[in-house]
Amino acid sequence: MAILVTGGSKGIGLQIALSFSEPGNQVFLNYASDDQAAALAQQAVQALGAECHLLKGDAGTPEGCKRIMHTVAENVEQLDQLVHCAVRAVPHPALECDLVEFTNAVNLNGTALLYLTQAAMPLLKRGSTIFFLSSRGSRIVVPNYAAIGVAKSLGECLVRYLAAELAPHGIRINTVSPGVVDTEAVRTLFGDDADEIVRHAAENNPSGRGVEHADYTNMIRFLASPEAEFVQGQTIFINGGANLMA
């Protein structure tokens, strides 16, 4: 089994990669710039028995995605799981964002799902599964979150359109939207308020706790399995019901 995770060297992306890191599996971790974090992620994957490939590059451009997939194709003939988890934070209100930075962020955070899918088509076979990671900011306004929230909304819509085109090929695509998870991106966006935001999310969750890594990784493993072959083009919230509360 081969899996590619963009943004796979840290946070949610790394946790997803680790959940598929079994002996015999090929794990491809795309990352943008942090070589030290990537090396540590590679060690963690390999410690679980999988073979790990580091792919440094920008997943936010068509050319970058083609280069990433070219490297994957040099190592495997089939890609079983494609997970787009890379994110670029621009922690400003929409009206104060640098427009070039905003556009680059939207490309990586959302539109890149299309870049990746097109580039991966020669490697995707019947039974392959694509995942887009989203968040609550795709549907509600979160301060300083426009560059991510707008892109996540775009990506969720892309999933629906792509699902209709991929389904005849036996390829599935779905959105998984975890609740608040303590990640580097959250700390970049919210700075000194990050601890309070994570704590508040856990204390006010109707299920009585915050999101744990196993909550979303277990769902992704299920969606990647044959048992979920008729789940197509959906957005699945992993948040204990937090999105149901006013």
Secondary structure, 3 states (H helix, E strand, C coil): CEEEEECCCCHHHHHHHHHCCCCCCEEEEEECCCHHHHHHHHHHHHHCCCEEEEEECCCCCHHHHHHHHHHHHHHCCCCCEEEECCCCCCCCCHHHCCHHHHHHHHHHHHHHHHHHHHHHHHHCCCCCEEEEECCHHHCCCCCCCHHHHHHHHHHHHHHHHHHHHHHHHCCEEEEEEECCCCCHHHHHHHHHHHHHHHHHHHHCCCCCCCCCHHHHHHHHHHHCCHHHCCCCCCEEEECCCHHHCC
